[in-house]
């Protein structure tokens, strides 16, 4: 059997290919998911900006209404701030607060017909007083009915200042009023309110000043990303009436996909359209979504493919190891059967007294001994391999003069069936001493000799001993066909065997050389193989024992 190449069997290529395709498909799916994640990030960023726009629109409307309520409270405080002593007290005149609203809440010049009008409505007898003039009867009746109905709404509770926006024919008007309450007594109005004081004016006069004041106030979007930016830089605002007429517009209203539309006063008031400006959008989006980084995704795909290949190779290696173990079991069973059959045959011959002479009896006994030694050698190999795989090398070295021990080992080998097949030569340095375990040394040399005889094509085998630096080198050389260069290292792996040559049909367990290297390394040495012309040399290096002075060599 030669060592020119190693045995292989057809692997399950279809399973491995399927695994590889599945892995690459998974990597492609991950890349696709990465693209979807990028798109999702873009959508999420847009939704976030939309949410910011909605919050800003709601905040703008809420602040405008709150500012309008505070303005009414400041203007009407003289007549509505305190409580009347009783429900029957005289009411303060309208003139006490008219001047405070007149200058700030005038309508634009085009709305002269609905100039600001101050009023007082006595809720006890529904008497309505207006200044500076009395409007037409229809408008006067609408003002009285609207304020009376709103003041008497259930659930008003402690809300004292209200804004009512006109609808239908009166959609261009707005009413801001406050309630004057009494300390105790009967009243038709919840909360003991006895009168309403307020102003009737156009929508713009009520909403625009408050909207401007809110825009000049704190930021509508309290995000740290927008710190230091005024509202005019963040949003553009337009205020429109019921017919779509523009009541107010900031210095430039940009068209934007991120805008919010809100209405003042429960859906009946002016409409506020608020749009985020480009500067705010760029900051709120943090960074615009980046284009898909295809090279990175391709790199990840290649990396995943490489990992898949590594996984396939590892799986293939495991399959090969399982195959080699199965071959080992089969080979060992076959090799154990041969010596056992010989032992059984000659043992039965002796026990039945079938020998015809003393010489035949000695031959039968000698055969039993030789086959038993051969069997013992095989069992020792298996035991050593088992110990080494468990990490428990049973090695107990001591200084030994190697040449005499090697002669004894070679002589014992020649008594085995394999040792009688080829001539054995010795080339020993008689002075070399090394730290070795004698039993382990015997196993090493016997394995090397068995390997050389089995794969050396029946040629001469030489056992040598020499000193090389701080090592004692034991080598066994045959004159066979050698080993392929790519297999010089692999032959030391467990269960690795050579393919039979044209002239040899020898078998083997594939563990002999693995045991040699493992036992040599357990001594602190090494085992190597090299090709010669012709043949191959196996060399085991062991540490030299120190002399009496404590030095080696």
C-alpha positions in Angstrom: 0.0 0.0 0.0 1.5 3.4 -1.0 1.2 6.7 0.7 1.1 8.7 -2.6 -2.5 9.8 -2.0 -5.2 9.6 0.6 -8.4 7.6 0.5 -11.6 9.5 -0.2 -15.2 8.6 -0.9 -17.8 10.6 -2.9 -19.3 13.2 -0.5 -22.9 13.9 -0.3 -22.5 16.8 -2.8 -26.3 17.4 -3.1 -26.7 18.0 0.6 -23.7 20.3 0.8 -24.8 22.2 -2.3 -28.3 22.5 -0.9 -26.8 23.9 2.4 -24.7 26.3 0.5 -27.6 27.6 -1.6 -29.7 27.9 1.5 -27.0 30.0 3.2 -26.5 32.2 0.2 -30.2 32.6 -0.1 -30.4 33.6 3.5 -27.6 36.1 2.9 -29.5 37.5 -0.1 -32.7 37.7 2.0 -30.7 39.6 4.7 -29.5 42.1 2.1 -33.1 42.5 0.9 -34.2 43.1 4.4 -31.5 45.7 4.8 -32.9 47.5 1.8 -36.4 47.3 3.3 -35.0 48.6 6.6 -33.5 51.6 4.8 -36.8 52.3 3.2 -38.5 51.8 6.5 -36.1 54.3 8.1 -37.1 56.8 5.4 -40.8 56.3 6.1 -40.2 56.5 9.8 -38.3 59.8 9.4 -41.2 61.2 7.3 -43.8 60.0 9.8 -41.7 61.6 12.6 -41.6 64.9 10.8 -45.4 64.6 10.1 -45.9 64.1 13.8 -43.8 67.1 14.6 -45.9 69.2 12.2 -49.2 67.9 13.8 -47.8 68.7 17.3 -46.8 72.2 16.1 -50.2 72.9 14.6 -52.0 71.7 17.7 -49.7 73.8 19.9 -50.1 76.9 17.7 -54.0 76.6 18.0 -53.9 75.9 21.7 -51.6 78.8 22.5 -53.6 81.2 20.4 -56.8 80.2 22.2 -55.1 80.4 25.6 -53.6 83.8 24.7 -57.0 85.1 23.6 -58.6 83.9 26.9 -55.8 85.7 28.9 -56.4 88.8 26.8 -60.1 88.8 27.6 -59.4 88.2 31.3 -57.0 91.2 31.4 -59.4 93.5 29.5 -62.6 92.5 31.4 -61.1 92.1 34.8 -62.5 95.4 36.0 -66.1 94.2 35.5 -65.8 90.4 35.8 -62.9 89.9 38.2 -64.7 90.3 41.5 -67.8 88.7 42.8 -71.0 90.7 43.3 -72.2 91.0 46.8 -75.6 89.4 45.9 -77.4 88.3 42.7 -79.4 91.6 42.9 -76.4 94.1 42.8 -76.2 96.8 40.2 -74.0 95.9 37.2 -70.9 98.0 36.3 -71.4 100.1 33.1 -70.0 99.0 29.7 -67.8 102.1 29.6 -65.5 100.7 32.3 -63.9 98.3 29.9 -64.7 99.6 26.4 -61.5 101.7 26.1 -59.2 98.8 26.9 -60.5 96.8 23.9 -61.1 99.5 21.4 -57.5 100.3 20.4 -56.2 96.7 20.2 -59.1 94.9 18.7 -60.2 97.1 15.8 -60.9 95.3 12.5 -59.0 96.1 9.3 -60.2 99.1 7.2 -62.2 96.8 4.9 -64.3 95.6 7.8 -65.7 99.0 8.9 -69.2 97.7 9.0 -68.3 95.3 11.8 -66.2 97.6 13.9 -65.6 96.5 17.5 -68.7 96.7 19.7 -68.6 96.4 23.5 -71.6 94.9 25.2 -73.2 93.9 28.6 -75.9 91.2 28.8 -77.8 91.0 32.1 -78.5 87.3 32.4 -81.2 87.9 35.0 -83.6 89.9 32.7 -81.7 89.4 29.3 -81.2 93.2 29.0 -78.5 94.0 26.4 -76.5 97.2 26.4 -73.9 98.1 23.6 -71.3 100.8 23.0 -70.4 102.9 21.1 -73.4 102.2 19.0 -76.4 99.9 18.8 -76.2 97.4 15.9 -79.2 96.5 13.6 -81.9 94.5 15.3 -81.0 91.2 13.7 -77.4 91.4 14.7 -78.4 92.6 18.2 -80.8 89.6 18.6 -78.1 87.2 17.3 -75.6 88.6 19.8 -78.1 88.3 22.7 -79.2 84.7 21.8 -75.7 83.5 21.1 -74.2 84.7 24.4 -77.2 83.6 26.4 -77.1 80.1 24.8 -73.4 79.7 25.3 -73.4 80.9 28.9 -76.2 78.5 29.8 -74.5 75.4 28.3 -74.3 72.4 30.7 -70.8 71.8 32.0 -69.5 75.3 31.8 -68.4 74.9 35.4 -65.8 77.5 36.4 -64.9 78.6 32.8 -65.5 82.3 33.0 -64.0 83.6 29.6 -65.1 82.3 26.3 -64.8 83.0 22.6 -67.8 82.2 20.3 -67.3 82.2 16.5 -70.2 83.1 14.3 -71.7 80.7 11.7 -73.9 81.0 8.6 -74.7 84.6 7.9 -72.6 85.7 10.9 -69.5 83.7 10.0 -67.4 86.8 9.7 -68.0 87.7 13.4 -66.5 86.6 16.7 -67.6 87.2 20.3 -65.3 87.3 23.3 -66.9 87.6 26.6 -66.6 87.0 30.4 -69.1 86.2 33.1 -69.7 88.2 36.3 -70.8 86.0 39.2 -72.5 86.7 42.5 -71.5 85.3 45.9 -74.7 83.5 46.6 -78.4 83.4 45.8 -80.7 82.0 43.2 -79.9 82.4 39.5 -80.9 80.7 36.3 -77.3 80.5 35.2 -75.0 77.7 36.6 -72.2 79.0 38.7 -74.3 82.0 40.0 -73.4 84.1 36.9 -75.5 87.3 36.7 -74.1 89.1 33.6 -71.8 88.7 30.6 -69.4 91.5 29.4 -67.6 91.3 26.1 -66.8 92.5 22.6 -68.3 91.7 19.2 -65.9 92.2 16.3 -64.5 90.6 13.2 -62.7 87.3 13.3 -59.3 88.8 12.4 -59.5 91.4 15.2 -59.8 88.5 17.7 -57.4 85.9 16.3 -54.7 87.7 14.4 -53.1 89.7 17.2 -53.0 86.6 19.4 -51.5 84.5 16.5 -48.8 87.0 16.0 -48.0 87.1 19.7 -47.7 83.3 19.8 -45.4 83.3 16.8 -43.2 85.8 18.6 -43.2 83.7 21.8 -41.4 80.4 22.9 -40.7 77.7 20.2 -43.7 75.7 19.1 -41.4 72.6 18.8 -39.5 72.2 22.1 -37.0 69.8 20.4 -33.3 70.1 21.3 -32.6 69.8 17.6 -34.3 73.1 17.0 -32.7 75.0 19.9 -32.2 78.7 19.2 -34.4 78.9 16.1 -37.4 81.4 16.2 -40.8 80.2 15.2 -40.7 82.2 12.0 -37.7 80.1 10.9 -39.4 76.9 11.8 -43.0 77.3 10.5 -45.0 79.3 8.0 -48.6 80.2 9.0 -51.7 81.3 7.2 -55.1 82.2 8.9 -58.2 81.9 6.7 -61.8 82.7 7.1 -64.8 80.4 6.4 -64.9 81.3 2.7 -61.2 80.7 2.3 -60.3 84.4 2.6 -56.9 85.1 4.0 -57.0 86.9 7.4 -53.3 86.6 8.1 -50.2 85.2 6.4 -46.6 85.1 7.5 -44.0 86.7 5.3 -43.7 83.6 3.1 -45.8 80.4 3.2 -43.8 77.5 1.7 -45.5 74.6 0.1 -44.5 71.6 2.2 -45.6 67.9 2.5 -45.3 68.4 6.3 -48.1 70.6 7.4 -51.1 70.7 9.8 -54.5 72.3 9.5 -56.3 73.2 12.8 -59.4 75.2 13.5 -60.0 77.6 16.4 -63.0 77.2 18.6 -64.4 73.6 18.2 -64.3 73.7 14.4 -66.2 76.9 13.9 -63.4 79.4 14.1 -60.7 80.6 11.7 -58.6 77.9 10.0 -54.8 77.8 10.7 -52.6 76.1 8.1 -49.1 75.6 9.5 -46.3 74.2 7.4 -42.8 73.2 8.5 -40.0 75.1 6.8 -37.1 73.4 5.1 -34.6 74.3 7.9 -36.8 72.6 10.5 -37.4 69.5 8.3 -33.6 69.1 7.8 -33.0 69.3 11.5 -35.9 67.1 12.6 -35.0 64.4 10.0 -31.5 64.3 11.7 -29.9 63.2 8.4 -31.7 62.6 5.1 -32.0 58.9 4.5 -28.8 57.7 2.8 -29.0 55.8 -0.5 -28.7 52.0 -0.3 -25.0 51.1 0.3 -24.9 48.3 -2.3 -21.1 47.7 -1.9 -21.5 47.1 1.8 -24.5 44.7 1.2 -22.4 42.9 -1.4 -19.5 42.6 1.0 -21.9 41.1 3.6 -23.2 38.7 1.0 -19.6 37.6 0.2 -18.8 37.3 3.8 -21.9 35.2 4.4 -21.0 33.1 1.4 -17.5 32.6 2.8 -18.9 31.5 6.2 -21.2 29.2 4.4 -18.3 27.6 2.6 -16.4 27.3 5.9 -19.5 25.6 7.4 -19.8 23.2 4.4 -16.1 22.3 4.7 -16.4 21.7 8.4 -19.5 19.5 7.8 -17.6 17.7 5.1 -14.7 17.2 7.5 -17.0 15.7 10.1 -18.5 13.3 7.5 -14.9 12.3 6.5 -14.0 11.7 10.1 -17.1 9.6 10.6 -16.2 7.6 7.4 -12.6 7.2 8.6 -13.7 5.9 12.0 -16.0 3.5 10.3 -13.1 2.3 8.1 -10.9 2.0 11.2 -13.5 -0.1 13.0 -13.7 -2.4 9.9 -9.9 -2.6 9.5 -9.2 -3.3 13.2 -11.9 -6.0 13.2 -10.2 -7.6 10.2 -6.7 -7.4 11.6 -7.8 -8.7 15.0 -9.5 -11.7 13.4 -6.2 -12.9 11.7 -4.1 -13.3 14.9 -7.1 -14.6 16.8 -7.7 -17.2 14.2 -4.1 -18.2 14.3 -4.0 -18.4 18.1 -7.3 -20.5 18.1 -6.0 -22.8 15.4 -2.7 -23.7 17.0 -4.1 -23.6 20.5 -6.6 -26.3 19.4 -3.8 -28.2 17.8 -1.9 -28.3 21.0 -4.9 -29.0 23.2 -6.0 -32.0 21.0 -2.4 -33.4 20.8 -2.3 -33.3 17.0 1.4 -32.4 16.8 3.5 -35.3 15.4 6.8 -34.2 16.9 8.4 -32.0 19.5 9.4 -29.6 16.7 5.8 -29.1 15.5 4.7 -28.5 19.1 7.4 -25.8 19.5 6.4 -24.2 16.1 2.7 -24.1 17.2 3.6 -22.6 20.6 5.9 -20.1 18.8 3.1 -19.1 16.4 0.7 -18.5 19.3 3.3 -16.3 21.1 4.0 -14.3 17.9 0.3 -13.7 17.1 -0.4 -12.8 20.7 2.4 -10.2 20.6 1.0 -8.9 17.4 -2.4 -8.7 19.0 -0.9 -7.0 22.1 0.8 -4.4 19.8 -2.5 -3.5 18.1 -4.4 -3.3 21.4 -1.6 -1.0 22.8 -2.0 1.3 19.8 -5.7 1.6 20.4 -5.3 2.2 24.1 -2.6 4.9 23.5 -4.9 6.6 21.1 -7.8 6.5 23.5 -5.6 8.0 26.3 -4.3 10.7 24.0 -7.8 11.7 22.8 -8.8 12.1 26.5 -5.6 14.2 27.1 -4.2 11.7 29.5 -0.8 10.6 28.1 0.7 7.9 30.3 4.4 8.9 29.9 7.0 8.5 32.7 10.4 9.4 31.1 13.8 8.6 32.6 17.4 8.7 31.3 17.9 5.7 29.0 20.9 4.7 26.8 19.0 4.3 23.5 21.2 1.9 21.4 20.8 -1.3 23.5 17.1 -0.6 23.8 16.6 -0.2 20.1 18.4 -3.5 19.4 16.0 -5.3 21.8 13.0 -3.7 20.2 14.2 -4.6 16.7 14.9 -8.2 17.8 11.4 -8.4 19.2 9.9 -7.1 16.0 11.7 -9.7 14.0 9.9 -12.3 15.9 6.6 -10.9 14.7 5.2 -12.1 11.4 5.7 -8.7 9.8 9.4 -8.5 11.0 10.4 -11.6 9.1 9.3 -10.2 5.7 12.2 -7.7 5.1 15.8 -7.4 6.1 16.4 -4.9 9.0 19.6 -2.8 9.2 20.9 -0.8 12.2 22.9 2.4 12.2 23.1 3.4 15.9 25.2 5.9 17.8 26.1 4.0 21.0 26.6 7.2 23.1 23.1 8.8 22.8 21.1 9.0 26.0 17.5 10.5 26.1 14.7 11.0 28.6 12.1 8.4 27.5 9.5 6.0 28.8 10.7 2.5 27.7 7.2 1.2 27.1 6.3 4.2 25.1 9.7 4.1 23.2 8.9 0.4 22.3 5.5 1.4 21.0 6.9 4.2 18.9 9.6 2.1 17.2 7.4 -0.9 16.6 4.8 1.4 14.9 7.5 2.9 12.7 8.9 -0.5 11.8 5.4 -1.9 11.0 4.7 1.1 8.8 8.0 0.8 7.0 7.6 -2.9 6.3 4.0 -2.5 5.3 4.5 0.4 2.8 8.1 -0.1 1.9 7.4 -2.5 -1.0 9.3 -5.4 0.7 12.7 -3.6 0.5 15.3 -3.1 3.2 14.4 -1.1 6.3 17.1 0.8 8.3 16.8 1.9 11.9 19.1 4.7 12.9 20.1 6.7 16.0 22.0 10.0 16.1 22.3 13.1 18.1 21.2 16.4 16.6 21.8 19.4 18.9 19.7 19.0 22.1 17.7 16.1 20.6 18.2 12.4 20.1 16.9 11.4 16.6 15.6 8.0 16.0 14.8 7.4 12.4 13.3 4.5 10.3 13.9 4.5 6.6 12.4 2.4 3.9 13.1 2.2 0.2 9.6 2.3 -1.1 7.8 4.8 -3.4 7.7 7.7 -1.0 4.9 10.0 0.0 3.2 12.7 -2.0 4.4 16.2 -0.9 0.9 17.3 0.0 0.5 14.2 2.3 3.7 14.5 4.4 1.7 16.2 7.2 -1.7 14.6 6.8 -0.4 11.1 7.3 0.1 11.9 11.0 -3.7 12.5 11.5 -5.7 9.7 13.1 -7.5 7.3 10.8 -5.6 8.5 7.7 -4.4 5.7 5.5 -2.6 5.3 2.2 -4.2 3.7 -0.9 -2.7 0.3 -1.7 0.0 0.3 -4.4 0.1 -1.9 -7.5 2.3 -4.4 -5.7 0.8 -4.4 -2.2 -2.6 -5.2 -0.8 -1.8 -4.5 2.9 -4.4 -3.0 5.2 -4.0 -0.9 8.2 -5.9 0.8 11.0 -4.6 4.3 10.3 -3.7 5.2 13.8 0.0 4.0 14.1 1.6 7.2 12.9 -0.9 9.4 14.9 0.1 7.5 18.1 3.8 8.0 17.2 3.5 11.7 16.9 1.3 12.1 20.0 3.7 10.0 22.2 6.7 11.9 20.9 5.1 15.2 21.7 4.1 13.9 25.1 7.9 13.5 25.7 8.5 17.1 24.6 9.7 16.0 21.2 8.4 15.8 17.6 7.8 13.4 14.7 8.3 14.2 11.0 8.5 12.5 7.6 10.6 13.3 4.6 11.1 11.7 1.2 14.5 10.1 0.3 15.9 8.8 -3.0 14.5 6.2 -2.9 12.0 5.8 -0.1 10.9 7.7 2.9 12.4 8.5 6.3 10.4 8.9 9.5 12.3 10.8 12.3 11.3 11.0 16.0 13.2 13.6 18.0 13.4 13.2 21.8 15.1 15.5 24.4 18.6 14.3 25.4 19.2 13.5 29.0 21.5 15.9 30.9 24.9 14.5 31.9 26.3 14.5 35.5 27.3 18.2 35.2 23.6 19.1 34.4 24.3 19.9 30.7 22.9 18.1 27.7 24.9 16.5 24.9 
